[in-house]
C-alpha cells in the first residue's frame, strides 16, 4: 500500500531499492516490487533442479503481504522437466510470476483485507513486478530509459490525482498520469505501452506439453505468523 511519504528523490545518492518514483514510461514504480529478489530465487531453484539429475524438479514461487505479526499470500508450484535452456527458464519464470502476481493482487482485493489496504491491483504493482523480472534476467542500468521525474514532479501528480490505490491496473501495461501543469493534454490517467525491452521475453504457454506440470496455478494460499520470543 503505497503512501505519499514513500515518494523519494531519484537524484539523491545511494542505492534505490525501496520507495516510490514516477516514470514517464512506466508510470508509478514501487522500487521494492522492482527489486527482483523473487525472480532471483525462482531462477536459483531452476539452476539447482537442472543440476539434480532428476527427470523433473519442483519450483515454488510466491508473493506475500505482511501485517505484523501475520503474513499471507499466494503460491504457485510447478514441476519442470529437466533439460531447459536458459531462455526457456526465463520464459517459464515470467509465466509463473505473472500468474501468481494476478492471483496475489486478487487476494489483496478480497473484502477481508480491504479494511486495511487498498493495494490490490494498485496502479504501480504489476508493472513494478515486471520491471523487477527484467532487471534480473537482463541486468543493466534501466534508470535513464525510464525518464524518472523529479520528486517535486512526482508529488505534484500524487497531490492532483490522489492515492494510487484509487486507480486499479489489472494488466502489466503501465498506467500513466499526465503532468497536471501541462495544459496541452487532458489530465486523465491512461494506459501506456511497455517499452520494447520489457516485451522481449514471452511467458511460457505450452502447458499441453510435458515440459511443465502445474501443481498449483497461483491457487495455494500461504499463511504465516511471526511469534516474537521474549
C-alpha positions, 0 to 999 in steps of 0.5 A: 500500500503505497503512501505519499511519504514513500515518494523519494528523490531519484537524484539523491545518492545511494542505492534505490531499492525501496520507495516510490518514483514516477516514470514517464514510461512506466508510470508509478514504480514501487522500487521494492516490487522492482527489486527482483529478489523473487525472480532471483530465487525462482531462477536459483531453484531452476539452476539447482533442479537442472543440476539434480539429475532428476527427470523433473524438479519442483519450483515454488514461487510466491508473493506475500503481504505482511501485517505484523505479526501475520503474513499471507499470500499466494503460491504457485508450484510447478514441476519442470522437466529437466533439460531447459535452456536458459531462455526457456527458464526465463520464459517459464519464470515470467509465466509463473510470476505473472500468474501468481502476481494476478492471483496475489493482487486478487487476494489483496482485493478480497473484502477481508483485507480491504479494511486495511489496504487498498493495494490490490491491483494498485496502479504501480504493482504489476508493472513494478513486478515486471520491471523487477523480472527484467532487471534480473534476467537482463541486468543493466542500468534501466534508470535513464530509459525510464525518464524518472521525474523529479520528486517535486514532479512526482508529488505534484501528480500524487497531490492532483490525482490522489492515492494510487490505490484509487486507480486499479491496473489489472494488466502489466501495461503501465498506467500513466498520469499526465503532468497536471501543469501541462495544459496541452493534454487532458489530465486523465490517467491512461494506459501506456505501452511497455517499452520494447525491452520489457516485451522481449521475453514471452511467458511460457504457454505450452502447458499441453506439453510435458515440459511443465506440470502445474501443481498449483496455478497461483491457487495455494494460499500461504499463511504465516505468523511471526511469534516474537520470543521474549 
